[in-house]
Amino acid sequence: MGLSSGLFRPPRHIPAPRPPPPPNPPLMASAEASSSDAPPRAAAETADVRASGPARGGERVRAFYELTKPGIAGFVMMTAGVSYFVGAAGQAALLPVLHTLLGTVLATGGALALNQYLERDVDRLMFRTRRRPIPSGRVKPVEALLFGSVLIAVGTGYLFATLGWLPAALTLFSAAAYNLAYTPLKSRSYSATLVGAIPGAMPALIGWSAATGTVTLGGLVLFAIAFLWQLPHVLALAWLLREDYARAGFYLTPPADRDGAIIARQMVLYTVALLPVSLVPTLINLTGWIYFTGALVLGAVLLVWTIQAARSMERVALRKVFLGSLGYQPLLLGFMLIDTLPRG
């Protein structure tokens, strides 16, 4: 699952990450357990989190809103909506599109809230997550559990009532895969990265099935694009935050990958695979040549950035891959929107 090592210069001057914990590390119940060896800034942040306490009034509403991770939920909703449009060959009625967007974003927000309930203990250990609503004390764990479960139920029920059983079933599968497969696997195996990309790509199938009532080749192609796009994005982030993830016991980078060589090869491998797959919609007459040209340019730019990052594994280059891939997806979906072909 790697490219020839001759493509890369060995990364230099990269500090070795802290050794990962043994498999199935015990989860600590409080932030105090992780702050004994943390730098002063981290200890101060921990104290701030402990002191924040329950939210009130508008702050409480905002805390529940944060539980849904609106940025990610927005990406999911956008993917499902564009997939519906492509599945409908550009002839999408407004009301079914709105049904798709609303049901998908409700269920997605619920799945993301439920994920924070399941990871409430490890979120206290990581610098980037200890200010989330549960570890900061603004939302009680049981409230997050009920909130997430209700949103999933309402979202899938809404999709079932308005669009049929298939979009609802795919949405429920996505939420289950995210929380019952990907989430527990993160503390056990590096394969969690691949498993997590499956629910991340499900919005493409949800939107397609909402428009067509089935899953066909076109939907699978959109799923494959969404699946492959996530991998260089997630791998770049995983290496940038490897010490924070290791502190929580997450295996989002291979334990044996001390210098980033494995991550480097895989980032390039998945980006190389993404480029031709992203062109397939035009080859099967879903989109036209405007999309094809845009996808080719976007994929080539992302590949160049990924190769540059793989050769050095330096922070600046990796951030370029992370942020560049974040921009790649909406731009690609935009080309789909303006160049979806009608089907007779």
For each residue, the residues with C-beta under 8 A, 3 or more apart:
1: 266 269
2: 5 262 265 266 269
3: 7 265 268 269 272
4: 7
5: 2 8 261 265
6:
7: 3 4 265 268 307 310
8: 5 11 261 264 265 310 311
9: 12 311 312
10: 259 261
11: 8 14 259 260 261 264 311 312 313 314
12: 9 312
13:
14: 11 259 260 313 314
15:
16: 258 259
17: 20 242 243 246 253 258
18: 243 246 247
19: 246 255
20: 17 246 249 251 255
21: 25 246 249
22: 25
23: 187 188
24: 187 188
25: 21 22 187 249
26:
27: 121 122 249
28: 33 34 121 124 125
29: 33 121
30: 33 124
31: 34 35 46 49 50 124 125 130 135
32: 35 36 46
33: 28 29 30 36 125
34: 28 31 37 38 46 124 125 247
35: 31 32 38 42 43 46
36: 32 33
37: 34
38: 34 35 42 43 46
39: 42 43
40: 43 44
41: 44 45
42: 35 38 39 45 46 127
43: 35 38 39 40 46 47
44: 40 41 47 48
45: 41 42 48 49 127 130 131
46: 31 32 34 35 38 42 43 49 50 130
47: 43 44 50 51
48: 44 45 51 52
49: 31 45 46 52 124 130 131 135 136 137
50: 31 46 47 137
51: 47 48
52: 48 49 136 137 138
53: 137 138
54: 60 137 138 140
55: 59 60 62 63 133 138 139
56: 59 60
57: 60 61
58: 61 62
59: 55 56 62 63 138
60: 54 55 56 57 63 64 138 139
61: 57 58 64 65
62: 55 58 59 65 66
63: 55 59 60 66 67 133 138 139
64: 60 61 67 68 113 133 139 143 147
65: 61 62 68 70
66: 62 63 69 70 132 133
67: 63 64 109 112 113 116 132 133 134 139 144 147 148
68: 64 65 73 108 109 110 112 113 151
69: 66 72 73 109 112
70: 65 66 73 74 109
71: 74 75
72: 69 75 76 108 112
73: 68 69 70 76 77 105 108 109 112
74: 70 71 77 78 105
75: 71 72 78 79 329 330
76: 72 73 79 80 104 105 108 203
77: 73 74 80 81 101 104 105 108 203
78: 74 75 81 82 330 333
79: 75 76 82 83 203 204 207 226 329 333
80: 76 77 83 84 100 101 104 203 204 206 207 210
81: 77 78 84 85 97 100 101 207
82: 78 79 85 86 207 333 336 337
83: 79 80 86 87 203 204 205 206 207 208 211 219 222
84: 80 81 87 88 92 96 97 100 207 208 210 211
85: 81 82 88 90 92 97 207 211 336 337 340
86: 82 83 89 90 207 208 211 218 222 281 286 287 336 340
87: 83 84 207 208 209 210 211 212 218 219
88: 84 85 91 92 211 212
89: 86 340 341 342 343
90: 85 86 340 341 342
91: 88 342
92: 84 85 88 96 97 211
93: 96 97
94: 97 98
95: 98 99
96: 84 92 93 99 100 162 163 210 211
97: 81 84 85 92 93 94 100 101
98: 94 95 101 102
99: 95 96 102 103 158 159 162 163 210
100: 80 81 84 96 97 103 104 159 163 167 206 207 210 211
101: 77 80 81 97 98 104 105
102: 98 99 105 106 155 158
103: 99 100 106 107 155 156 158 159 162 163 167 168 171
104: 76 77 80 100 101 107 108 155 159 171 203 206 207
105: 73 74 76 77 101 102 108 109 155
106: 102 103 109 110 151 152 154 155 158
107: 103 104 110 111 151 152 154 155 156 159 171 172 174 175
108: 68 72 73 76 77 104 105 111 112 155 174 175 203
109: 67 68 69 70 73 105 106 112 113 148 151 155
110: 68 106 107 113 114 147 148 149 150 151 152 153 154 155 175
111: 107 108 114 115 148 152 174 175 178 179 199
112: 67 68 69 72 73 108 109 115 116 148
113: 64 67 68 109 110 116 117 144 147 148 151
114: 110 111 117 118 144 145 148 149 152 175 179
115: 111 112 118 119 148 178 179 183
116: 67 112 113 119 120 123 132 133 134 144 148
117: 113 114 120 134 141 144 145 148
118: 114 115 179 183 184
119: 115 116 122 123 129 183
120: 116 117 123 124 134 135 141 144
121: 27 28 29 124 125
122: 27 119 125 126 129 187 248 249 250
123: 116 119 120 126 129 130 132 134 135 248
124: 28 30 31 34 49 120 121 129 130 135
125: 28 31 33 34 121 122 130 247 248
126: 122 123 129 130 244 245 247 248
127: 42 45 130 244
128: 241 244
129: 119 122 123 124 126 132 135 248
130: 31 45 46 49 123 124 125 126 127 135 136
131: 45 49 135 136
132: 66 67 116 123 129 135 136
133: 55 63 64 66 67 116 136 138 139 144
134: 67 116 117 120 123 137 138 139 140 141 144
135: 31 49 120 123 124 129 130 131 132
136: 49 52 130 131 132 133
137: 49 50 52 53 54 134
138: 52 53 54 55 59 60 63 133 134
139: 55 60 63 64 67 133 134 143 144 147
140: 54 134 143 144
141: 117 120 134 144 145
142: 145 146
143: 64 139 140 146 147
144: 67 113 114 116 117 120 133 134 139 140 141 147 148
145: 114 117 141 142 148 149
146: 142 143 149 150
147: 64 67 110 113 139 143 144 150 151
148: 67 109 110 111 112 113 114 115 116 117 144 145 151 152
149: 110 114 145 146 152 153
150: 110 146 147 153 154
151: 68 106 107 109 110 113 147 148 154 155
152: 106 107 110 111 114 148 149 155 156 172 175
153: 110 149 150 156 157
154: 106 107 110 150 151 157 158
155: 102 103 104 105 106 107 108 109 110 151 152 158 159 171
156: 103 107 152 153 159 160 168 171 172 175
157: 153 154 160 161 168
158: 99 102 103 106 154 155 161 162
159: 99 100 103 104 107 155 156 162 163 164 167 168 171 206 210
160: 156 157 163 164 165 167 168
161: 157 158
162: 96 99 103 158 159
163: 96 99 100 103 159 160 167 168 210
164: 159 160 167 168 210 213
165: 160 168 169
166: 169 170 209 210 213 214 215
167: 100 103 159 160 163 164 170 171 206 209 210
168: 103 156 157 159 160 163 164 165 171 172
169: 165 166 172 173
170: 166 167 173 174 202 205 206 209
171: 103 104 107 155 156 159 167 168 174 175 202 206
172: 107 152 156 168 169 175 176
173: 169 170 176 177 199 202
174: 107 108 111 170 171 177 178 199 202 203 206
175: 107 108 110 111 114 152 156 171 172 178 179 199
176: 172 173 179 180 181
177: 173 174 180 181 182 195 198 199 202
178: 111 115 174 175 181 182 183 196 199
179: 111 114 115 118 175 176 182 183
180: 176 177 183 184
181: 176 177 178 184 185 195
182: 177 178 179 185 186 192 195 196 198 199
183: 115 118 119 178 179 180 186
184: 118 180 181 187 188
185: 181 182 188 189 191 192 195 196
186: 182 183 192 196 250 251 252
187: 23 24 25 122 184 248 249 250 251
188: 23 24 184 185 192 251
189: 185 192 251
190: 193 251 252 253 254 255
191: 185 194 195
192: 182 185 186 188 189 195 196 250 251 252
193: 190 196 197 231 234 235 238 252
194: 191 197 198 231
195: 177 181 182 185 191 192 198
196: 178 182 185 186 192 193 199 200 230 234
197: 193 194 200 201 227 230 231 234
198: 177 182 194 195 201 202 227
199: 111 173 174 175 177 178 182 196 202
200: 196 197 226 227 230
201: 197 198 204 205 223 224 226 227 230
202: 170 171 173 174 177 198 199 205 206 223
203: 76 77 79 80 83 104 108 174 206 207 226
204: 79 80 83 201 207 208 219 222 223 225 226
205: 83 170 201 202 208 209 215 219 220 222 223
206: 80 83 100 104 159 167 170 171 174 202 203 209 210
207: 79 80 81 82 83 84 85 86 87 100 104 203 204 210 211 222
208: 83 84 86 87 204 205 211 212 215 216 218 219 222
209: 87 166 167 170 205 206 212 213 214 215 219
210: 80 84 87 96 99 100 159 163 164 166 167 206 207
211: 83 84 85 86 87 88 92 96 100 207 208
212: 87 88 208 209 215 216 219
213: 164 166 209
214: 166 209
215: 166 205 208 209 212 219 220
216: 208 212 219 220
217: 220 221 284
218: 86 87 208 221 222 281 284 286
219: 83 87 204 205 208 209 212 215 216 222 223
220: 205 215 216 217 223 224
221: 217 218 224 225 277 280 281 284 286
222: 83 86 204 205 207 208 218 219 225 226 281
223: 201 202 204 205 219 220 226 227
224: 201 220 221 227 228 277 280
225: 204 221 222 228 229 274 277 278 281 332
226: 79 200 201 203 204 222 223 229 230 329
227: 197 198 200 201 223 224 230 231
228: 224 225 231 270 271 273 274 277
229: 225 226 232 233 274 325 328 329 332
230: 196 197 200 201 226 227 233 234
231: 193 194 197 227 228 234 235 266 267 270
232: 229 235 236 267 270 271 274 302 306 321 325
233: 229 230 236 237 321 322 325 326
234: 193 196 197 230 231 237 238 252
235: 193 231 232 238 239 253 263 266 267 270
236: 232 233 239 240 267 309 318 319 321 322 325
237: 233 234 240 241 322
238: 193 234 235 241 242 245 252 253 263
239: 235 236 242 253 260 263 313 318
240: 236 237 315 318 319 322
241: 128 237 238 244 245
242: 17 238 239 245 246 252 253
243: 17 18 246 247
244: 126 127 128 241 247 248
245: 126 238 241 242 248 250 251 252 253
246: 17 18 19 20 21 242 243 249 250
247: 18 34 125 126 243 244
248: 122 123 125 126 129 187 244 245
249: 20 21 25 27 122 187 246
250: 122 186 187 192 245 246
251: 20 186 187 188 189 190 192 245 254 255
252: 186 190 192 193 234 238 242 245
253: 17 190 235 238 239 242 245 257 260 262 263
254: 190 251 257 262 263
255: 19 20 190 251
256: 262
257: 253 254 260 261 262 263
258: 16 17
259: 10 11 14 16 313
260: 11 14 239 253 257 263 264 313
261: 5 8 10 11 257 264 265
262: 2 253 254 256 257 265 266
263: 235 238 239 253 254 257 260 266 267 313
264: 8 11 260 261 267 268 309 310 311 313
265: 2 3 5 7 8 261 262 268 269 310
266: 1 2 231 235 262 263 269 270
267: 231 232 235 236 263 264 270 271 306 309 310 321
268: 3 7 264 265 271 272 303 306 307 310
269: 1 2 3 265 266 272 273
270: 228 231 232 235 266 267 273 274
271: 228 232 267 268 274 275 299 302 303 306
272: 3 268 269 275 303
273: 228 269 270 276 277
274: 225 228 229 232 270 271 277 278 299 302
275: 271 272 278 279 296 299 300 303
276: 273 279 280
277: 221 224 225 228 273 274 280
278: 225 274 275 281 295 298 299 332
279: 275 276 282 283 292 295 296 299
280: 221 224 276 277 283 284
281: 86 218 221 222 225 278 284 286 287 291 295 336
282: 279 285 286 287 288 289 291 292 295
283: 279 280
284: 217 218 221 280 281
285: 282 341 343
286: 86 218 221 281 282 340 341
287: 86 281 282 290 291 292 335 336 339 340 341
288: 282 291 292 339 340 341
289: 282 292 293 339
290: 287 293 294 335 338 339
291: 281 282 287 288 294 295 335 336 338 339 340
292: 279 282 287 288 289 295 296
293: 289 290 296 297
294: 290 291 297 298 331 332 335 339
295: 278 279 281 282 291 292 298 299 332 335
296: 275 279 292 293 299 300
297: 293 294 300 301
298: 278 294 295 301 302 328 331 332 335
299: 271 274 275 278 279 295 296 302 303
300: 275 296 297 303 304
301: 297 298 304 305 324
302: 232 271 274 298 299 305 306 321 324 325 328
303: 268 271 272 275 299 300 306 307
304: 300 301 307 308
305: 301 302 308 309 317 320 321 324
306: 232 267 268 271 302 303 309 310 321
307: 7 268 303 304 310 311
308: 304 305 311 312 317 320
309: 236 264 267 305 306 312 313 314 317 318 320 321
310: 7 8 264 265 267 268 306 307 313
311: 8 9 11 264 307 308
312: 9 11 12 308 309 317
313: 11 14 239 259 260 263 264 309 310 317 318
314: 11 14 309 317 318
315: 240 318 319
316: 319 320
317: 305 308 309 312 313 314 320 321
318: 236 239 240 309 313 314 315 321 322
319: 236 240 315 316 322 323
320: 305 308 309 316 317 323 324
321: 232 233 236 267 302 305 306 309 317 318 324 325
322: 233 236 237 240 318 319 325 326
323: 319 320 326 327
324: 301 302 305 320 321 327 328
325: 229 232 233 236 302 321 322 328 329
326: 233 322 323 329
327: 323 324 330 331
328: 229 298 302 324 325 331 332
329: 75 79 226 229 325 326 332 333
330: 75 78 327 333 334
331: 294 298 327 328 334 335
332: 225 229 278 294 295 298 328 329 335 336
333: 78 79 82 329 330 336 337
334: 330 331 337 338
335: 287 290 291 294 295 298 331 332 338 339
336: 82 85 86 281 287 291 332 333 339 340
337: 82 85 333 334 340
338: 290 291 334 335
339: 287 288 289 290 291 294 335 336
340: 85 86 89 90 286 287 288 291 336 337
341: 89 90 285 286 287 288
342: 89 90 91
343: 89 285
344:
